[in-house]
Each structure stands twice: as structure tokens, then as C-alpha cells.
């Protein structure tokens, strides 16, 4: 019923587009942090990447929860030296 009106169709498309942008931002944030890390090996990085690719949203949230303090510290150090 709601999709019969043009406004709700456009609004729904905008919401879907916004969610796609947020999802890509999350995935790129995880990959950027993974490639910056020096404290883990390549195998661990590959396993994190596989998790994020296979189960995208859940994998990204697990990575953010597990590595929150490290991500913040690496970001602050990178900004400090730039």
C-alpha cells in the first residue's frame, strides 16, 4: 500500500542506498585497520577478512567489538603523526 505512493518509493530507495553506504564504510574501516596492524600475522588478517566477507555485518561488528581499543589507539597515533 505504501509503495503505491511515489514519495514512499523514493524514500525507501534512499534508505536502502544509505544502508549500502554504511555497510561499505564498515567493511572498508575493518580492512583499513587490518592492513595497518603490525601486531598480528598475515594468517590472522586473512581469517578476519574471510569472516568479514562471508558474514559481512556480523563479522564487522565482531571485529569492532574485539578490537575497539586497538583501533582507537592506532587511529589516534596515525592522526598524531600526520
RAFENUR-V614406 format. One record per run of one state. SS is the DSSP state (H for helix, E for strand, - for the rest). FROM is the first residue (numbers start at 1). LEN is the number of residues. If there is no record, write none. Layout:
BEGIN
ss = {SS	SS}
from = {FROM	FROM}
len = {LEN	LEN}
END
This chain:
BEGIN
ss = {-	H	-	H	-	H	-	H	-	H	-}
from = {1	2	5	6	37	42	55	56	67	68	82}
len = {1	3	1	31	5	13	1	11	1	14	1}
END
